Amino acid sequence: MHFEGRALVVVSLLESGARRILVDFDAAYATCTATVIYGREHGATIRQTGLGGLKIQVHSIESSSFSCAVREGNVLTGP
């Protein structure tokens, strides 16, 4: 996880394939948009271990754009 300018970038390696999450903040860090991209080798499936240790094999995946807002407070301790 790291910042590139005003964007937070998270790259997760899966058992087979990878996921990249990009959260792009506006100039005031008040709103943001997020994009999720999954990658895999040509012809391969994405494999990962899900909740409870369940093995998951993904043949096709699609994500769309997400929006978010930043608000004051601490998610771990409350407002």
N, C-alpha and C positions, 0 to 999 in steps of 0.2 A: 504494500500500500504506500503510495507516495503522491505528492502534488506536482502537477505540471501547470504552472501559472495558476489560474483559478479553478483548475479541474483536479478532482480527486480520482486517482486511477488505482483500481484493485485488480490484480491478476491472480487467478486461482488455477493451479494445475490439478486436473482430475486424473483418475487412474488411466484414462485414455481421452485425450483432448484437453481443452483449457477454456476458461471463462474470463472475459475482461469486462469489468464494470467501470464506466466513466460517468462521474457526477460533475457536471459543469455548472458552476455558480455564477450568478450575475455579479456586476461590479460591486454591489453593496452586500453581497453574501446573504441576501434576503430570500431569494428563490433559486431554484436549480432545476436542471433536467438531467435525466439519467438514461444511459444507453447500455444495454447488455449484449455482448457478442460472444457466441460460442464458436470454437474452432476445433477442427479435427483433420486428420489426414484424409486424403481422397479415398472414398470407399469404406472408411472405417466408421465404427459407431462410437459414440461417447459413452464411457463407462465411469460410474462413480458409486460410492457407498452412501446410501441415504440414511435417514433416521432409523435407529434401531439396528443398524448394521446390514440393512437390506441392500443387496446389489441391484443397481439400476443400469439398464442398457438403453440408450436413447438413439433411435434411428433418424429422427427428424425433430428439429426444434426451431421455434421462431419466437422472437421477442419484439416488443414495440417500445416506443419512447414513453418515459415516465416523467412526471413532474413532481416537485417537492418544494417544501418551504422550510426555512430555518426560523426557529423561534428560541427565545431566551429560556434558559434552564439547563438542567443536567438530567439526561435520560436515566442515569443510574441512581440519582438521589432525589429526583422530583423537582418541581418548579422552584 
